[in-house]
Amino acid sequence: MKAFVMKEIGRVGFMDKPVPEPGPVDAVVKTTSALICTSDSHTVQGGIGPRENLTLGHEAVGIVHAVGSEVKDFRPGDRVLVGAITPDWGDLASQNGFPSQSGGPLGGFKFANGKDGVFADYFHVNDADANLARIPDTLGDDVAVYCADMLSTGFMGAENGNIPIGGTVAVLAQGPVGLMATVGARFRGAGRVIGVESVPSRQKLAREYGADEIVDFTSEDVVERIHELTGGQGVDTAIEALGADITFQTAVKVTKPGGTVSVIGYFGEGEFVRIPRVEWGVGMADKTIATGLCPGGRLRMERLLRVLEAERLDPTPMTTHTFHFDDMERAFEVADKKLEDVVKVLITF
């Protein structure tokens, strides 16, 4: 089969690999649609260390090709969504309520990390009964695929943010996960959402997805402007959706005492992230810093699909580019270098 791989740090391309085989509780899925994530770029740049000929990608839907002898709920031909995070559900971390960390820190993050990812004709899924979800007939692949990561991660930012009903939320960066965090903040009852973004097309999407105010960091001081908008109080919740030291510091600065900084960004550079000491109340301002890794699993995916099926959200305006898998090298270049005003790149197979 054809696979799109990270050959080494800084180098990608196609190669042939054997079609994977399922273990007794696993499945193999034939890919039908996938999305490119900024995390794929971080990985190629060395964000999780060196990898050799590792198949990239972690956002995909497809058709079940084969299942193991112990799989009970899925059969070849089933149309399925697979979360970007595929935990080992029998692991102690899963039993303790943190399945994304099964097997160790970020252990649920298997695709394009500890094993081959989804940018291939076929991909392997561990613990199939717990990690696959059937896609309703009413939803197209181009819609359902957004549940794998963008909805799950963005909504997690709001879920972890302890947003009071009617509270004020700042979402720092309006890329795809930031846009879904904006939606998630509305779903969780925020009375006011402030989006921080400089790119006009993303500002427009942010407003369409529920941002009441837009702060452009290229033309105004974000901290000053958010304090001005909140009467000097700061926000109840700041969602860091970029993964940059300066953005994290800004999130701490704009959060009021007793508020929550919810981190969903991928910090792919540097050895440390700094906390601004004074705005942190020298450690005593009751500001909570919450982190998490995209929730995965069948139940999570089924719930997200239900949101789409009920037409509470249409994620497809984020799809600015569509390429066939044969054109993956160009598609990755567009996403990686953020060319042509890209937001999200859809790959069809």
Secondary structure as UniProt FT lines:
FT   STRAND          2..8
FT   TURN            9..10
FT   STRAND          11..16
FT   TURN            24..25
FT   STRAND          27..36
FT   HELIX           38..44
FT   TURN            45..48
FT   STRAND          54..55
FT   STRAND          59..67
FT   TURN            69..70
FT   TURN            76..77
FT   STRAND          79..82
FT   TURN            89..90
FT   HELIX           92..95
FT   TURN            96..97
FT   HELIX           99..101
FT   TURN            102..103
FT   TURN            105..108
FT   TURN            112..114
FT   STRAND          122..125
FT   HELIX           128..131
FT   STRAND          132..134
FT   TURN            137..138
FT   HELIX           141..144
FT   HELIX           145..148
FT   HELIX           150..159
FT   TURN            160..162
FT   TURN            165..166
FT   STRAND          168..172
FT   HELIX           176..187
FT   TURN            188..189
FT   STRAND          192..196
FT   HELIX           200..208
FT   TURN            209..210
FT   STRAND          213..215
FT   TURN            217..219
FT   HELIX           222..229
FT   TURN            230..232
FT   STRAND          235..240
FT   HELIX           245..254
FT   STRAND          255..263
FT   TURN            277..280
FT   HELIX           281..283
FT   STRAND          288..291
FT   HELIX           298..309
FT   TURN            310..311
FT   HELIX           316..318
FT   STRAND          319..324
FT   HELIX           325..327
FT   HELIX           328..336
FT   TURN            337..338
FT   TURN            340..341
FT   STRAND          344..348
//
